[in-house]
Amino acid sequence: MYSGDGMDLINLYYQHRSIRIFQDRELPWERLNELIKASIHGTSSSGNLNAYSIIVSRKKEARERLWEIHGEQDFIKQAPCTLTFLADYHRTRLWLKEQGAQDGFDDFLCFLVAAFDAVLLSQSLALACEAEGWGICYMGTTLFAMAELKEFLRLPPTVVPVTSMVIGYPAENPAARSRLPLEAYIHDEYYHEYDDADLQRLYSQRNKDFTVRYGTNSEILKEFSRHGIENLAQFYTSPLKYFPPSMRDYAEKIREYLHSNDFDRRD
Ligand SMILES: Cc1cc2nc3c(=O)[nH]c(=O)nc-3n(C[C@H](O)[C@H](O)[C@H](O)COP(=O)(O)O)c2cc1C
């Protein structure tokens, strides 16, 4: 049993920042494998089926293609590797077949379970990398581009890319991004509905951070005014961020992907 007082881990949490500028330097790949192995060991998994795989992309050409697929986020070209985390029942299903068991794990519930397994693993590994002094940044673009990733990474059915992460030696030390006050996240016994006063209190720091971050950048302010954006909340659902019609289009693509990749069995 671990006998530390937990402070190392808590300090590590408070050191977390997503890193988007990296040194031009290889990682010690054997060490990365050790961290992946430890993360798999240290992460709970539904039924211990470990319904995930990781694709490690190190080659320059692969990272350039991933850069295109992930909306040209420049850190992908800088960082020495990108990991794509796959919700994966393909391997399990092959094993079932080989052992003469009934086929399964090909419905939406199983997709969710595999996606949870994969994302839990990704965060264990993220922390292990940060403990090593490496920097990481997730890429939500994975969900938007799952069909392109399937083709590029040659994924079989019941395999879905659910998140990606770049890893490398940091070349920046950005300020920590704020979180809401703890009371925003915790409900005592029952769900406590938020009224306007709660929302103003809970989001006041975040609203201020937004003004400080963008308030003096005339290019960005021009763009905001073109879209009628006056505050952070309006920014989030504007065409510059998570625009609802675009998000719904992506959601439709994901449904289609699950359907055509055997993760949508209904009979
Ligand atoms: C699932 C997920 C997807 C993300 N996608 C991106 C991304 O595509 N590009 C990016 O620059 N940051 C991405 N991030 C990083 C978030 O922007 C970042 O975690 C958030 O702003 C909080 O900042 P912090 O991680 O430095 O605390 C993602 C984070 C998560 C958890």
The ligand as an SDF file (V2000), in Angstrom:
LIG
                    3D

 31 33  0  0  0  0  0  0  0  0999 V2000
  -10.7560   16.7430  -23.8770 C   0  0  0  0  0  0  0  0  0  0  0  0
   -9.8970   17.9670  -24.0200 C   0  0  0  0  0  0  0  0  0  0  0  0
   -9.6930   18.5010  -25.2830 C   0  0  0  0  0  0  0  0  0  0  0  0
   -8.8550   19.6150  -25.4520 C   0  0  0  0  0  0  0  0  0  0  0  0
   -8.6040   20.0690  -26.7030 N   0  0  0  0  0  0  0  0  0  0  0  0
   -7.6950   21.0520  -26.8860 C   0  0  0  0  0  0  0  0  0  0  0  0
   -7.3170   21.4320  -28.2020 C   0  0  0  0  0  0  0  0  0  0  0  0
   -7.7900   20.8770  -29.2090 O   0  0  0  0  0  0  0  0  0  0  0  0
   -6.4020   22.4250  -28.3320 N   0  0  0  0  0  0  0  0  0  0  0  0
   -5.8410   23.0450  -27.2500 C   0  0  0  0  0  0  0  0  0  0  0  0
   -5.0040   23.9450  -27.4580 O   0  0  0  0  0  0  0  0  0  0  0  0
   -6.1740   22.6890  -25.9950 N   0  0  0  0  0  0  0  0  0  0  0  0
   -7.0730   21.7080  -25.7800 C   0  0  0  0  0  0  0  0  0  0  0  0
   -7.3950   21.2910  -24.5170 N   0  0  0  0  0  0  0  0  0  0  0  0
   -6.7820   21.9420  -23.3620 C   0  0  0  0  0  0  0  0  0  0  0  0
   -7.7840   22.8620  -22.6560 C   0  0  0  0  0  0  0  0  0  0  0  0
   -7.9570   24.0250  -23.4270 O   0  0  0  0  0  0  0  0  0  0  0  0
   -7.2220   23.1920  -21.2660 C   0  0  0  0  0  0  0  0  0  0  0  0
   -7.1540   21.9940  -20.5250 O   0  0  0  0  0  0  0  0  0  0  0  0
   -8.1070   24.2030  -20.5250 C   0  0  0  0  0  0  0  0  0  0  0  0
   -8.0970   25.4520  -21.1740 O   0  0  0  0  0  0  0  0  0  0  0  0
   -7.5940   24.4140  -19.1020 C   0  0  0  0  0  0  0  0  0  0  0  0
   -6.2480   24.8160  -19.1330 O   0  0  0  0  0  0  0  0  0  0  0  0
   -5.1260   23.9780  -18.3650 P   0  0  0  0  0  0  0  0  0  0  0  0
   -5.1340   22.5870  -18.9080 O   0  0  0  0  0  0  0  0  0  0  0  0
   -3.8170   24.6800  -18.6710 O   0  0  0  0  0  0  0  0  0  0  0  0
   -5.4620   24.0100  -16.9170 O   0  0  0  0  0  0  0  0  0  0  0  0
   -8.2450   20.2150  -24.3120 C   0  0  0  0  0  0  0  0  0  0  0  0
   -8.4800   19.6720  -23.0450 C   0  0  0  0  0  0  0  0  0  0  0  0
   -9.2870   18.5620  -22.9070 C   0  0  0  0  0  0  0  0  0  0  0  0
   -9.4850   17.9700  -21.5340 C   0  0  0  0  0  0  0  0  0  0  0  0
  1  2  1  0
  2  3  1  0
  2 30  2  0
  3  4  2  0
  4  5  1  0
  4 28  1  0
  5  6  2  0
  6  7  1  0
  6 13  1  0
  7  8  2  0
  7  9  1  0
  9 10  1  0
 10 11  2  0
 10 12  1  0
 12 13  2  0
 13 14  1  0
 14 15  1  0
 14 28  1  0
 15 16  1  0
 16 17  1  0
 16 18  1  0
 18 19  1  0
 18 20  1  0
 20 21  1  0
 20 22  1  0
 22 23  1  0
 23 24  1  0
 24 25  2  0
 24 26  1  0
 24 27  1  0
 28 29  2  0
 29 30  1  0
 30 31  1  0
M  END
$$$$
